[in-house]
Amino acid sequence: MAEKDSIREQIVQAAKKRFSHFGYAKTTMAEVATDCCMSPGNLYRFYPGKLDIAEAIATEDYSQHLEHMRKLAIAPGKDVRERLHDLLFEELRRTYTKLECHPRAFEMALVISRERPEYANWMLAEERKILVELLDEAERRGEFTSDNKEFTAEMVQAATMKFRYPQLWSKLTLPKLERELEGVIKLLINGLCPHARARRDAAA
């Protein structure tokens, strides 16, 4: 790892500890600099502001999450309904639990979404890529056909947006959100793969 990357990682880890213990709002750049045994001026050479550090923390965590989601999207031995179900339920449970059990993370997510709307757009774009991979795999297996998978992925996102960061949109419990998501997925699959539903009905 290059020296600059090593220092950036040191800053991210120090800020993560501060944000987790004291919260984003109550943490200053000077405190992070002290934790890293550097001057505030030196810290600003690596990150222009506290929000940039918060974004780096979120990106590190989110990149790992995307890799896990990609594996679910193309999992062997599962049909398109099962893979879409696993993908969307993983997103719901992960974010619900994270925001419920780690209110400091919730605070940081709110700040980033308010101050950096382009970051949320980037996240959505990355998730759409994974949904397109899922749809590509479904088409390869003969489960689904579409002339515009990017549009279909965007509409799946629109239909399930409530379940991405549920505490931002509702006060429902996790079981109630899971019940709603189950129903939405059923509607989506019936619309995307009507022939798959017909096969299941015939086999029943």
CYANA upper distance limits for C-alpha pairs under 8 A (distance plus 0.5 A):
  1 MET  CA      5 ASP  CA      6.78
  1 MET  CA      6 SER  CA      6.70
  2 ALA  CA      6 SER  CA      6.67
  3 GLU  CA      7 ILE  CA      6.76
  4 LYS  CA      8 ARG  CA      6.65
  5 ASP  CA      9 GLU  CA      6.63
  6 SER  CA     10 GLN  CA      6.74
  7 ILE  CA     11 ILE  CA      6.73
  8 ARG  CA     12 VAL  CA      6.70
  8 ARG  CA     46 PHE  CA      7.10
  9 GLU  CA     13 GLN  CA      6.65
 10 GLN  CA     14 ALA  CA      6.69
 10 GLN  CA     36 CYS  CA      7.41
 11 ILE  CA     15 ALA  CA      6.55
 11 ILE  CA     32 VAL  CA      7.60
 11 ILE  CA     33 ALA  CA      8.22
 11 ILE  CA     36 CYS  CA      6.91
 11 ILE  CA     43 LEU  CA      8.49
 11 ILE  CA     53 ILE  CA      8.38
 12 VAL  CA     16 LYS  CA      6.48
 12 VAL  CA     53 ILE  CA      6.80
 12 VAL  CA     56 ALA  CA      7.54
 12 VAL  CA     57 ILE  CA      6.71
 13 GLN  CA     17 LYS  CA      6.90
 14 ALA  CA     18 ARG  CA      6.91
 14 ALA  CA     32 VAL  CA      6.75
 14 ALA  CA     35 ASP  CA      6.83
 14 ALA  CA     36 CYS  CA      7.28
 15 ALA  CA     19 PHE  CA      6.44
 15 ALA  CA     32 VAL  CA      6.27
 15 ALA  CA     53 ILE  CA      7.80
 15 ALA  CA     54 ALA  CA      8.44
 16 LYS  CA     20 SER  CA      6.49
 16 LYS  CA     57 ILE  CA      7.47
 17 LYS  CA     21 HIS  CA      6.68
 18 ARG  CA     22 PHE  CA      6.18
 18 ARG  CA     23 GLY  CA      7.31
 18 ARG  CA     24 TYR  CA      8.17
 18 ARG  CA     27 THR  CA      6.94
 18 ARG  CA     32 VAL  CA      7.93
 19 PHE  CA     23 GLY  CA      4.79
 19 PHE  CA     24 TYR  CA      5.27
 19 PHE  CA     27 THR  CA      7.04
 19 PHE  CA    104 ARG  CA      7.15
 19 PHE  CA    105 ALA  CA      8.49
 20 SER  CA     24 TYR  CA      8.32
 20 SER  CA    102 HIS  CA      8.47
 20 SER  CA    104 ARG  CA      6.15
 20 SER  CA    105 ALA  CA      7.70
 21 HIS  CA    104 ARG  CA      8.29
 22 PHE  CA     26 LYS  CA      6.50
 22 PHE  CA     27 THR  CA      7.04
 23 GLY  CA     27 THR  CA      6.92
 23 GLY  CA    104 ARG  CA      5.85
 23 GLY  CA    107 GLU  CA      7.93
 23 GLY  CA    108 MET  CA      8.45
 24 TYR  CA    104 ARG  CA      7.57
 24 TYR  CA    107 GLU  CA      7.47
 24 TYR  CA    108 MET  CA      6.57
 27 THR  CA     31 GLU  CA      7.29
 27 THR  CA     32 VAL  CA      8.12
 28 THR  CA     32 VAL  CA      7.07
 28 THR  CA     50 LYS  CA      7.95
 29 MET  CA     33 ALA  CA      6.61
 29 MET  CA     40 PRO  CA      7.16
 29 MET  CA     43 LEU  CA      8.23
 29 MET  CA     49 GLY  CA      7.90
 29 MET  CA     50 LYS  CA      6.72
 30 ALA  CA     34 THR  CA      6.70
 30 ALA  CA     39 SER  CA      8.09
 30 ALA  CA     40 PRO  CA      5.81
 31 GLU  CA     35 ASP  CA      6.77
 32 VAL  CA     36 CYS  CA      6.85
 33 ALA  CA     37 CYS  CA      6.68
 33 ALA  CA     38 MET  CA      5.70
 33 ALA  CA     39 SER  CA      6.25
 33 ALA  CA     40 PRO  CA      5.84
 33 ALA  CA     42 ASN  CA      8.48
 33 ALA  CA     43 LEU  CA      6.42
 34 THR  CA     38 MET  CA      6.41
 34 THR  CA     39 SER  CA      7.42
 34 THR  CA     40 PRO  CA      8.29
 38 MET  CA     42 ASN  CA      6.84
 38 MET  CA     43 LEU  CA      7.33
 39 SER  CA     43 LEU  CA      6.89
 40 PRO  CA     44 TYR  CA      6.82
 41 GLY  CA     45 ARG  CA      7.25
 42 ASN  CA     46 PHE  CA      7.75
 43 LEU  CA     47 TYR  CA      6.86
 44 TYR  CA     48 PRO  CA      5.51
 44 TYR  CA     49 GLY  CA      7.28
 47 TYR  CA     52 ASP  CA      6.51
 47 TYR  CA     53 ILE  CA      6.90
 48 PRO  CA     52 ASP  CA      7.10
 49 GLY  CA     53 ILE  CA      7.37
 50 LYS  CA     54 ALA  CA      6.85
 51 LEU  CA     55 GLU  CA      6.64
 51 LEU  CA    112 ILE  CA      7.72
 52 ASP  CA     56 ALA  CA      6.74
 53 ILE  CA     57 ILE  CA      6.77
 54 ALA  CA     58 ALA  CA      6.72
 54 ALA  CA    108 MET  CA      7.53
 54 ALA  CA    112 ILE  CA      8.10
 55 GLU  CA     59 THR  CA      6.52
 55 GLU  CA    112 ILE  CA      7.53
 56 ALA  CA     60 GLU  CA      6.70
 57 ILE  CA     61 ASP  CA      6.94
 58 ALA  CA     62 TYR  CA      6.41
 59 THR  CA     63 SER  CA      6.38
 60 GLU  CA     64 GLN  CA      7.26
 61 ASP  CA     65 HIS  CA      6.98
 62 TYR  CA     66 LEU  CA      6.64
 63 SER  CA     67 GLU  CA      7.04
 64 GLN  CA     68 HIS  CA      7.12
 65 HIS  CA     69 MET  CA      6.74
 66 LEU  CA     70 ARG  CA      6.59
 66 LEU  CA    126 GLU  CA      8.39
 66 LEU  CA    127 GLU  CA      7.94
 67 GLU  CA     71 LYS  CA      7.04
 68 HIS  CA     72 LEU  CA      7.10
 69 MET  CA     73 ALA  CA      6.73
 69 MET  CA     87 LEU  CA      6.69
 69 MET  CA     90 GLU  CA      8.43
 69 MET  CA    130 ILE  CA      7.87
 70 ARG  CA     74 ILE  CA      7.12
 70 ARG  CA    130 ILE  CA      6.30
 70 ARG  CA    133 GLU  CA      8.43
 71 LYS  CA     75 ALA  CA      6.32
 72 LEU  CA     83 ARG  CA      6.63
 72 LEU  CA     86 ASP  CA      7.09
 72 LEU  CA     87 LEU  CA      6.48
 73 ALA  CA     83 ARG  CA      6.05
 73 ALA  CA     84 LEU  CA      7.36
 73 ALA  CA     87 LEU  CA      6.93
 73 ALA  CA    130 ILE  CA      7.23
 73 ALA  CA    131 LEU  CA      7.58
 73 ALA  CA    133 GLU  CA      7.37
 73 ALA  CA    134 LEU  CA      5.37
 74 ILE  CA     83 ARG  CA      7.70
 74 ILE  CA    133 GLU  CA      7.73
 74 ILE  CA    134 LEU  CA      6.34
 74 ILE  CA    137 GLU  CA      7.00
 75 ALA  CA     83 ARG  CA      7.37
 78 LYS  CA     82 GLU  CA      6.27
 78 LYS  CA     83 ARG  CA      6.73
 79 ASP  CA     83 ARG  CA      6.78
 79 ASP  CA    138 ALA  CA      8.04
 79 ASP  CA    143 GLU  CA      8.32
 80 VAL  CA     84 LEU  CA      6.50
 80 VAL  CA    134 LEU  CA      8.00
 80 VAL  CA    135 LEU  CA      8.36
 80 VAL  CA    138 ALA  CA      6.25
 80 VAL  CA    143 GLU  CA      7.41
 81 ARG  CA     85 HIS  CA      6.40
 81 ARG  CA    185 ILE  CA      8.43
 81 ARG  CA    189 ILE  CA      6.83
 82 GLU  CA     86 ASP  CA      6.54
 83 ARG  CA     87 LEU  CA      6.58
 83 ARG  CA    134 LEU  CA      8.11
 84 LEU  CA     88 LEU  CA      6.63
 84 LEU  CA    134 LEU  CA      8.12
 84 LEU  CA    185 ILE  CA      8.26
 85 HIS  CA     89 PHE  CA      6.43
 85 HIS  CA    182 GLU  CA      8.32
 85 HIS  CA    185 ILE  CA      7.27
 86 ASP  CA     90 GLU  CA      6.37
 87 LEU  CA     91 GLU  CA      6.91
 88 LEU  CA     92 LEU  CA      6.77
 88 LEU  CA    163 PHE  CA      8.49
 89 PHE  CA     93 ARG  CA      6.52
 89 PHE  CA    178 GLU  CA      7.97
 89 PHE  CA    181 LEU  CA      8.20
 90 GLU  CA     94 ARG  CA      6.34
 91 GLU  CA     95 THR  CA      6.60
 91 GLU  CA    163 PHE  CA      8.08
 91 GLU  CA    164 ARG  CA      6.66
 92 LEU  CA     96 TYR  CA      6.37
 92 LEU  CA    163 PHE  CA      5.82
 92 LEU  CA    164 ARG  CA      6.11
 92 LEU  CA    165 TYR  CA      7.78
 92 LEU  CA    166 PRO  CA      7.86
 92 LEU  CA    178 GLU  CA      8.46
 93 ARG  CA     97 THR  CA      6.39
 93 ARG  CA    174 LEU  CA      8.16
 94 ARG  CA     98 LYS  CA      6.50
 95 THR  CA     99 LEU  CA      6.48
 95 THR  CA    164 ARG  CA      7.22
 95 THR  CA    165 TYR  CA      6.46
 95 THR  CA    166 PRO  CA      8.12
 96 TYR  CA    100 GLU  CA      6.42
 96 TYR  CA    165 TYR  CA      7.22
 96 TYR  CA    166 PRO  CA      6.82
 96 TYR  CA    167 GLN  CA      7.48
 96 TYR  CA    174 LEU  CA      7.77
 97 THR  CA    101 CYS  CA      6.27
 97 THR  CA    102 HIS  CA      8.40
 98 LYS  CA    102 HIS  CA      6.00
 98 LYS  CA    103 PRO  CA      8.45
 98 LYS  CA    105 ALA  CA      7.78
 98 LYS  CA    106 PHE  CA      8.28
 99 LEU  CA    103 PRO  CA      6.15
 99 LEU  CA    105 ALA  CA      6.81
 99 LEU  CA    106 PHE  CA      5.51
 99 LEU  CA    167 GLN  CA      7.92
100 GLU  CA    106 PHE  CA      8.46
102 HIS  CA    106 PHE  CA      7.20
103 PRO  CA    107 GLU  CA      6.74
104 ARG  CA    108 MET  CA      6.87
105 ALA  CA    109 ALA  CA      6.60
106 PHE  CA    110 LEU  CA      6.71
107 GLU  CA    111 VAL  CA      6.91
108 MET  CA    112 ILE  CA      6.72
109 ALA  CA    113 SER  CA      6.57
110 LEU  CA    114 ARG  CA      6.62
111 VAL  CA    115 GLU  CA      6.40
111 VAL  CA    116 ARG  CA      8.43
112 ILE  CA    116 ARG  CA      5.70
112 ILE  CA    117 PRO  CA      7.76
112 ILE  CA    119 TYR  CA      8.00
113 SER  CA    117 PRO  CA      5.75
113 SER  CA    119 TYR  CA      7.74
113 SER  CA    120 ALA  CA      6.75
116 ARG  CA    120 ALA  CA      7.79
117 PRO  CA    121 ASN  CA      7.04
118 GLU  CA    122 TRP  CA      6.74
119 TYR  CA    123 MET  CA      6.85
120 ALA  CA    124 LEU  CA      6.78
121 ASN  CA    125 ALA  CA      6.68
122 TRP  CA    126 GLU  CA      6.76
123 MET  CA    127 GLU  CA      6.77
124 LEU  CA    128 ARG  CA      6.62
125 ALA  CA    129 LYS  CA      6.97
126 GLU  CA    130 ILE  CA      7.32
127 GLU  CA    131 LEU  CA      6.87
128 ARG  CA    132 VAL  CA      6.59
128 ARG  CA    150 GLU  CA      7.64
128 ARG  CA    153 ALA  CA      6.11
128 ARG  CA    154 GLU  CA      6.96
128 ARG  CA    157 GLN  CA      8.11
129 LYS  CA    133 GLU  CA      6.79
129 LYS  CA    150 GLU  CA      8.41
130 ILE  CA    134 LEU  CA      6.80
131 LEU  CA    135 LEU  CA      6.75
131 LEU  CA    153 ALA  CA      6.08
132 VAL  CA    136 ASP  CA      6.48
132 VAL  CA    149 LYS  CA      6.38
132 VAL  CA    150 GLU  CA      6.71
132 VAL  CA    153 ALA  CA      6.55
133 GLU  CA    137 GLU  CA      6.65
134 LEU  CA    138 ALA  CA      6.68
135 LEU  CA    139 GLU  CA      6.60
135 LEU  CA    144 PHE  CA      7.58
135 LEU  CA    149 LYS  CA      7.26
136 ASP  CA    140 ARG  CA      6.68
136 ASP  CA    149 LYS  CA      8.33
137 GLU  CA    141 ARG  CA      6.77
138 ALA  CA    142 GLY  CA      6.77
138 ALA  CA    143 GLU  CA      5.57
138 ALA  CA    144 PHE  CA      5.94
138 ALA  CA    145 THR  CA      8.48
139 GLU  CA    143 GLU  CA      6.06
139 GLU  CA    144 PHE  CA      5.13
139 GLU  CA    145 THR  CA      5.94
143 GLU  CA    193 CYS  CA      7.05
143 GLU  CA    195 HIS  CA      8.45
143 GLU  CA    196 ALA  CA      7.17
144 PHE  CA    192 LEU  CA      7.29
144 PHE  CA    193 CYS  CA      6.21
146 SER  CA    152 THR  CA      8.43
148 ASN  CA    152 THR  CA      6.97
149 LYS  CA    153 ALA  CA      6.49
150 GLU  CA    154 GLU  CA      6.72
151 PHE  CA    155 MET  CA      6.76
152 THR  CA    156 VAL  CA      6.74
153 ALA  CA    157 GLN  CA      6.82
154 GLU  CA    158 ALA  CA      6.78
155 MET  CA    159 ALA  CA      6.62
156 VAL  CA    160 THR  CA      6.75
156 VAL  CA    188 LEU  CA      8.06
157 GLN  CA    161 MET  CA      6.17
159 ALA  CA    184 VAL  CA      8.07
160 THR  CA    164 ARG  CA      7.62
160 THR  CA    181 LEU  CA      7.99
160 THR  CA    184 VAL  CA      7.98
161 MET  CA    165 TYR  CA      8.17
162 LYS  CA    166 PRO  CA      6.12
162 LYS  CA    169 TRP  CA      6.57
162 LYS  CA    170 SER  CA      8.42
163 PHE  CA    177 LEU  CA      7.79
163 PHE  CA    181 LEU  CA      7.79
165 TYR  CA    169 TRP  CA      7.67
166 PRO  CA    170 SER  CA      6.46
166 PRO  CA    171 LYS  CA      8.28
167 GLN  CA    171 LYS  CA      6.64
167 GLN  CA    172 LEU  CA      8.43
172 LEU  CA    176 LYS  CA      6.65
172 LEU  CA    177 LEU  CA      6.81
173 THR  CA    177 LEU  CA      6.78
174 LEU  CA    178 GLU  CA      6.54
175 PRO  CA    179 ARG  CA      6.72
176 LYS  CA    180 GLU  CA      6.87
177 LEU  CA    181 LEU  CA      6.59
178 GLU  CA    182 GLU  CA      6.55
179 ARG  CA    183 GLY  CA      7.03
180 GLU  CA    184 VAL  CA      6.81
181 LEU  CA    185 ILE  CA      6.57
182 GLU  CA    186 LYS  CA      6.80
183 GLY  CA    187 LEU  CA      6.91
184 VAL  CA    188 LEU  CA      6.69
185 ILE  CA    189 ILE  CA      6.57
186 LYS  CA    190 ASN  CA      6.61
187 LEU  CA    191 GLY  CA      6.72
188 LEU  CA    192 LEU  CA      6.50
189 ILE  CA    193 CYS  CA      6.03
189 ILE  CA    194 PRO  CA      7.88
190 ASN  CA    194 PRO  CA      5.58
190 ASN  CA    196 ALA  CA      8.45
190 ASN  CA    197 ARG  CA      6.80
193 CYS  CA    197 ARG  CA      7.24
194 PRO  CA    198 ALA  CA      6.86
195 HIS  CA    199 ARG  CA      6.79
196 ALA  CA    200 ARG  CA      6.86
197 ARG  CA    201 ASP  CA      6.66
198 ALA  CA    202 ALA  CA      6.63
199 ARG  CA    203 ALA  CA      6.70
200 ARG  CA    204 ALA  CA      6.68
